[in-house]
Amino acid sequence: MSAQATNNPTSENAGYLRIATEEAWAPIEMLDLYRRMLAKNEGGPGFERLIGHYMTSDAERPRFVRDRLTDLGESRLADMDAVGVDHAVLGLTSPGTQALAPDAAREIATLSNDHLAEACRRYPARFSGLAAVGFEDVPGAVKELERGITDLGLKGLICNSHIRGHYLDEQQFYPILEALEALEVPLYLHPNTPNDIMIGPLAEAGLDGGIYGFAVETGMHLLRIITSGVLDRFPRLKIVVGHLGEGLPFWFYRLDYMHGGQVASKRYEAIKPLQLKVSEYFRRNIWLTSSGMPWAPTIMYTREVVGPDRVMYAMDYPYQYLAEEVRMQDNLPMSSQEKVQFFQDNAIRVFDLDETAISSGRVSRV
């Protein structure tokens, strides 16, 4: 799977840095563990459908993904150069540590963070990274998150949505959210296949993956965080969500209306009054990326309803690697300053990136 760079402008000509904010990677050790789990029929149906496809299919796209996921050097950099991407914010690919038993999750998170931090030190102009943790060992997760941020210089936490069927609104995970708030770094809520209870009807129809199931599962996770009152408890928590918010911005009116009705009716024990409307948390706590969603009408609508300071560029490499999608976003109907904000400034602010370092490696080749 290749991207054609013909007529793709360099970042020098564009007038802004292209910072891609949802880019995946994986250590070889984690993929080897996934293969052993598949051989033993471990991990559940969602894991098998996601990892089984990418680890075993001979189709062009999964072969390309397998080849590129583990590369933190020349091949990845060449692909970035070919489409004019200056800098990538890297996170552990789905399902990350979250399909693993607690001991294995802890070991893979530590190994992943060490490898990723080394790549960021080696290529500071090109890479930044998000920490991984083993979520089920909450004290260990807090310790590893703190090490990843304060010692290794990573820029946030990657959470590949559900944690073997559990969600971050559950009180057991509050210490992790408290640590994120104290460290002032964002949580990147990234998709996973639906949990074992949800996946059945979606899988029957072939809709369990990126085509729809990811959005169903991750959008629900984000809504659980909002409607449970987590963002009232942790008002300074920063959350980044890809794919333009997994469709939720298009539901704002209905979400606000229905949530208000549920609060009034006291129909659900889980639904309590909130300090803000559901949609208003997107303007206070949540940032969205355009990963896999380069179509101008959807980007422009999302910027309108959440604010232009809340939407930023992403590619979704290596799962979605197309030069045409970069050009589509270069051609968005925005002013020059709005494009600087979209491609560059929002990411620098949210992830606390070093603009000087990134500028020093500015892409000048196609």
C-alpha positions as CSV (number, residue, x, y, z in Angstrom):
1,M,0.0,0.0,0.0
2,S,1.7,3.2,-1.1
3,A,0.9,6.9,-1.2
4,Q,1.5,8.8,-4.4
5,A,3.2,12.1,-3.6
6,T,2.9,13.7,-7.0
7,N,2.1,17.4,-6.8
8,N,2.0,17.2,-3.0
9,P,3.4,20.5,-1.6
10,T,6.2,20.4,1.0
11,S,5.5,21.9,4.4
12,E,7.9,24.7,3.5
13,N,5.7,25.7,0.7
14,A,2.5,25.1,2.6
15,G,3.3,27.8,5.3
16,Y,2.5,25.5,8.2
17,L,3.9,22.3,9.9
18,R,1.8,19.2,9.3
19,I,1.6,17.5,12.6
20,A,-0.2,14.2,12.5
21,T,-1.8,13.4,15.8
22,E,-3.1,9.8,15.6
23,E,-0.3,7.7,14.3
24,A,0.0,4.0,15.4
25,W,3.0,1.9,16.2
26,A,3.7,-1.4,17.9
27,P,6.7,-3.2,19.4
28,I,7.6,-6.5,17.9
29,E,7.3,-8.2,21.3
30,M,3.6,-7.2,21.5
31,L,2.7,-8.5,18.1
32,D,4.5,-11.8,18.9
33,L,2.4,-12.0,22.0
34,Y,-0.7,-11.3,20.0
35,R,0.2,-14.2,17.6
36,R,0.6,-16.6,20.5
37,M,-2.7,-15.5,21.9
38,L,-4.4,-16.2,18.5
39,A,-2.8,-19.6,18.3
40,K,-4.3,-20.4,21.7
41,N,-7.7,-18.9,20.9
42,E,-7.2,-16.3,23.7
43,G,-8.4,-12.7,23.7
44,G,-12.1,-13.0,22.7
45,P,-14.0,-12.4,19.5
46,G,-13.2,-8.7,19.1
47,F,-9.5,-9.4,19.5
48,E,-9.6,-12.3,17.1
49,R,-11.4,-10.3,14.4
50,L,-9.1,-7.3,14.7
51,I,-5.7,-8.9,15.3
52,G,-6.4,-12.0,13.4
53,H,-7.0,-10.0,10.3
54,Y,-4.0,-7.8,10.5
55,M,-1.6,-10.6,11.6
56,T,-2.7,-13.2,9.0
57,S,-4.3,-11.6,6.0
58,D,-2.3,-11.5,2.7
59,A,-4.3,-8.5,1.4
60,E,-2.2,-5.4,0.5
61,R,-3.5,-3.2,3.3
62,P,-2.8,-5.6,6.3
63,R,0.6,-6.5,4.8
64,F,1.5,-2.8,4.7
65,V,0.2,-2.3,8.2
66,R,2.2,-5.2,9.6
67,D,5.4,-4.0,7.9
68,R,5.1,-0.4,9.0
69,L,3.7,-0.7,12.6
70,T,7.0,-1.7,14.2
71,D,9.2,0.7,12.2
72,L,10.3,3.8,14.2
73,G,13.0,4.8,11.7
74,E,13.7,5.1,8.0
75,S,10.6,3.5,6.4
76,R,8.2,5.5,8.5
77,L,10.2,8.7,8.0
78,A,10.3,8.1,4.2
79,D,6.5,7.7,4.2
80,M,6.1,10.9,6.2
81,D,8.4,12.7,3.8
82,A,6.5,11.4,0.8
83,V,3.3,13.1,1.8
84,G,4.7,16.1,3.5
85,V,4.0,15.2,7.2
86,D,6.5,16.9,9.5
87,H,5.8,15.3,12.8
88,A,3.9,12.3,14.2
89,V,2.4,11.8,17.6
90,L,2.7,8.1,18.1
91,G,0.5,5.9,20.2
92,L,0.4,2.1,20.8
93,T,-1.8,0.5,18.3
94,S,-5.2,-1.0,19.2
95,P,-5.9,-3.0,21.3
96,G,-2.6,-2.2,22.8
97,T,-2.2,-3.5,26.4
98,Q,-5.9,-3.7,26.8
99,A,-6.4,-7.2,25.5
100,L,-3.7,-8.5,27.8
101,A,-3.8,-10.0,31.3
102,P,-2.5,-7.5,33.9
103,D,1.0,-8.9,34.2
104,A,1.6,-9.0,30.5
105,A,-0.1,-5.5,30.1
106,R,2.3,-4.0,32.6
107,E,5.4,-5.6,31.0
108,I,4.4,-4.5,27.4
109,A,3.5,-1.0,28.6
110,T,7.0,-0.5,30.2
111,L,8.8,-2.0,27.1
112,S,6.7,0.1,24.7
113,N,7.3,3.3,26.6
114,D,11.0,2.7,26.7
115,H,11.2,2.0,22.9
116,L,9.0,4.9,22.0
117,A,10.9,7.4,24.2
118,E,14.2,6.3,22.6
119,A,12.7,6.9,19.1
120,C,11.6,10.3,20.2
121,R,15.0,11.1,21.5
122,R,16.6,9.9,18.3
123,Y,14.2,11.9,16.0
124,P,13.0,14.8,18.2
125,A,12.0,16.8,15.1
126,R,9.8,14.0,13.7
127,F,8.3,12.0,16.6
128,S,6.5,12.5,19.9
129,G,4.9,9.7,21.9
130,L,2.0,8.8,24.1
131,A,2.5,6.6,27.1
132,A,0.9,3.2,27.5
133,V,-0.1,1.6,30.8
134,G,-1.6,-1.6,32.0
135,F,-5.0,-0.2,33.1
136,E,-6.2,-3.1,35.3
137,D,-3.3,-2.6,37.7
138,V,-4.3,0.9,38.6
139,P,-1.5,1.7,41.1
140,G,1.0,0.4,38.6
141,A,-0.7,2.3,35.8
142,V,-0.3,5.6,37.7
143,K,3.3,4.9,38.4
144,E,4.1,4.0,34.8
145,L,2.2,7.1,33.5
146,E,4.2,9.3,35.8
147,R,7.4,7.7,34.7
148,G,6.4,8.1,31.0
149,I,5.7,11.8,31.3
150,T,8.2,13.0,33.9
151,D,11.2,10.7,33.1
152,L,10.7,9.7,29.5
153,G,9.2,12.9,28.1
154,L,6.1,11.4,26.6
155,K,3.1,13.7,25.9
156,G,0.0,11.9,27.1
157,L,-1.7,8.6,27.6
158,I,-3.1,6.3,24.9
159,C,-6.2,4.3,25.8
160,N,-7.5,2.0,23.2
161,S,-11.1,2.3,24.5
162,H,-12.5,-0.6,26.5
163,I,-10.3,-2.5,29.0
164,R,-11.5,-6.0,28.5
165,G,-15.1,-4.8,28.7
166,H,-14.5,-2.1,31.3
167,Y,-14.6,1.7,30.8
168,L,-12.9,4.7,32.3
169,D,-16.0,6.1,33.9
170,E,-15.8,3.2,36.5
171,Q,-14.5,4.5,39.8
172,Q,-11.6,1.9,39.9
173,F,-9.9,4.0,37.2
174,Y,-10.3,7.4,38.9
175,P,-6.7,7.4,40.1
176,I,-5.5,7.3,36.5
177,L,-7.7,10.2,35.5
178,E,-6.5,12.1,38.6
179,A,-2.9,11.6,37.6
180,L,-3.6,12.8,34.0
181,E,-5.2,16.0,35.4
182,A,-2.3,16.5,37.8
183,L,0.3,15.9,35.1
184,E,-1.6,18.3,32.7
185,V,-1.4,15.9,29.8
186,P,-4.2,14.5,27.6
187,L,-5.8,11.2,27.3
188,Y,-6.1,10.0,23.7
189,L,-9.2,7.8,23.6
190,H,-8.6,5.6,20.5
191,P,-10.9,3.0,19.0
192,N,-11.1,-0.7,19.8
193,T,-13.4,-3.4,18.4
194,P,-16.6,-3.6,20.4
195,N,-16.5,-5.6,23.6
196,D,-17.6,-9.2,23.6
197,I,-21.2,-8.3,24.6
198,M,-21.6,-5.7,21.8
199,I,-19.8,-7.2,18.9
200,G,-22.3,-9.9,17.8
201,P,-24.7,-8.1,15.5
202,L,-22.0,-5.8,14.2
203,A,-19.7,-8.7,13.3
204,E,-22.5,-10.6,11.6
205,A,-22.9,-7.7,9.2
206,G,-19.2,-7.0,8.7
207,L,-19.5,-3.7,10.5
208,D,-17.4,-4.4,13.7
209,G,-14.2,-2.6,12.6
210,G,-13.2,0.8,11.2
211,I,-16.3,1.0,8.9
212,Y,-18.6,1.6,11.9
213,G,-18.0,-0.6,15.0
214,F,-15.0,1.4,16.2
215,A,-17.2,4.6,16.3
216,V,-20.0,2.8,18.0
217,E,-17.8,1.5,20.8
218,T,-15.6,4.5,21.3
219,G,-18.4,7.0,20.9
220,M,-20.2,5.1,23.7
221,H,-17.1,5.2,25.9
222,L,-16.8,8.9,25.5
223,L,-20.5,9.4,26.3
224,R,-20.1,7.3,29.4
225,I,-17.3,9.5,30.6
226,I,-19.4,12.6,30.0
227,T,-22.8,11.4,31.3
228,S,-21.4,9.7,34.4
229,G,-20.1,13.1,35.6
230,V,-16.4,12.2,35.3
231,L,-15.7,15.6,33.7
232,D,-17.4,17.4,36.6
233,R,-15.2,15.4,39.0
234,F,-12.1,16.1,36.9
235,P,-12.8,19.4,35.2
236,R,-9.3,19.9,34.0
237,L,-9.0,16.5,32.3
238,K,-8.1,16.8,28.6
239,I,-9.4,14.2,26.2
240,V,-8.4,13.8,22.5
241,V,-10.7,11.7,20.3
242,G,-10.1,10.8,16.6
243,H,-12.4,10.5,13.6
244,L,-13.9,13.9,14.3
245,G,-15.4,12.7,17.6
246,E,-16.7,9.3,16.4
247,G,-19.8,11.0,15.0
248,L,-20.9,12.6,18.3
249,P,-20.8,16.3,17.1
250,F,-23.6,15.5,14.6
251,W,-25.7,14.4,17.6
252,F,-25.2,17.4,19.8
253,Y,-28.8,18.7,19.8
254,R,-30.3,15.3,20.3
255,L,-27.8,14.4,23.1
256,D,-28.5,17.6,25.0
257,Y,-32.3,17.2,24.5
258,M,-32.5,13.5,25.5
259,H,-30.1,13.8,28.4
260,G,-32.2,16.7,29.8
261,G,-35.3,14.5,29.5
262,Q,-33.6,11.6,31.2
263,V,-32.4,13.7,34.1
264,A,-36.0,15.1,34.5
265,S,-37.6,11.7,34.4
266,K,-35.1,10.0,36.7
267,R,-35.5,7.0,34.5
268,Y,-31.9,5.7,34.9
269,E,-29.8,5.5,38.0
270,A,-26.7,6.2,36.0
271,I,-28.0,9.5,34.6
272,K,-27.6,12.4,37.0
273,P,-27.6,16.2,36.5
274,L,-24.4,17.6,35.1
275,Q,-22.8,21.0,35.5
276,L,-22.9,21.5,31.7
277,K,-24.8,20.2,28.7
278,V,-23.3,17.2,27.1
279,S,-22.2,19.2,24.0
280,E,-20.5,21.8,26.2
281,Y,-17.9,19.4,27.5
282,F,-16.6,19.2,23.9
283,R,-15.8,22.9,24.2
284,R,-14.1,22.6,27.6
285,N,-12.5,19.2,27.9
286,I,-12.3,17.5,24.5
287,W,-10.3,18.0,21.3
288,L,-10.9,16.1,18.1
289,T,-8.7,15.0,15.3
290,S,-9.4,14.4,11.6
291,S,-7.9,10.9,11.5
292,G,-9.4,8.9,8.7
293,M,-12.0,11.7,8.0
294,P,-10.5,14.1,5.4
295,W,-13.8,15.2,3.8
296,A,-14.2,18.9,3.9
297,P,-17.9,19.2,4.8
298,T,-17.4,17.0,7.9
299,I,-14.3,18.9,9.1
300,M,-15.8,22.3,8.6
301,Y,-19.1,21.3,10.4
302,T,-17.1,19.9,13.3
303,R,-15.0,23.0,13.6
304,E,-18.2,25.1,13.6
305,V,-19.9,23.3,16.4
306,V,-16.9,22.6,18.7
307,G,-14.7,25.6,17.8
308,P,-11.7,25.8,15.5
309,D,-9.3,25.6,18.4
310,R,-10.7,22.0,19.1
311,V,-10.0,20.3,15.8
312,M,-6.6,19.2,14.5
313,Y,-5.0,17.2,11.7
314,A,-4.3,13.5,11.9
315,M,-3.6,10.8,9.2
316,D,-4.2,7.4,11.0
317,Y,-0.9,5.9,9.7
318,P,-0.3,3.2,8.8
319,Y,-3.9,2.1,8.6
320,Q,-4.9,5.0,6.4
321,Y,-2.0,6.3,4.3
322,L,-3.0,8.3,1.2
323,A,-1.4,11.4,-0.2
324,E,-4.7,12.4,-1.6
325,E,-6.1,12.8,1.9
326,V,-3.3,15.2,2.8
327,R,-4.1,17.3,-0.3
328,M,-7.8,17.2,0.6
329,Q,-7.1,18.9,3.9
330,D,-4.5,21.3,2.4
331,N,-7.4,22.4,0.2
332,L,-9.9,23.0,3.0
333,P,-11.8,26.3,2.7
334,M,-9.9,28.0,5.5
335,S,-7.7,31.1,5.7
336,S,-4.0,30.7,5.9
337,Q,-4.1,31.4,9.6
338,E,-6.9,28.8,10.2
339,K,-4.7,26.2,8.4
340,V,-1.8,27.0,10.7
341,Q,-4.1,26.4,13.6
342,F,-5.6,23.2,12.2
343,F,-2.3,21.5,11.1
344,Q,0.1,22.9,13.6
345,D,-0.9,25.2,16.5
346,N,-3.7,23.1,18.1
347,A,-1.4,20.1,18.3
348,I,1.5,22.0,19.7
349,R,-0.8,23.5,22.4
350,V,-2.7,20.3,23.4
351,F,0.4,17.9,23.4
352,D,2.9,20.6,24.6
353,L,5.2,20.0,21.6
354,D,8.4,21.7,20.9
355,E,7.7,23.9,17.8
356,T,11.4,24.9,17.4
357,A,12.5,21.2,17.3
358,I,9.8,20.3,14.9
359,S,10.6,23.3,12.6
360,S,14.2,22.2,12.5
361,G,13.2,19.0,10.7
362,R,10.7,20.6,8.4
363,V,10.0,18.4,5.4
364,S,11.6,19.7,2.2
365,R,11.4,16.6,0.1
366,V,8.5,14.9,-1.8
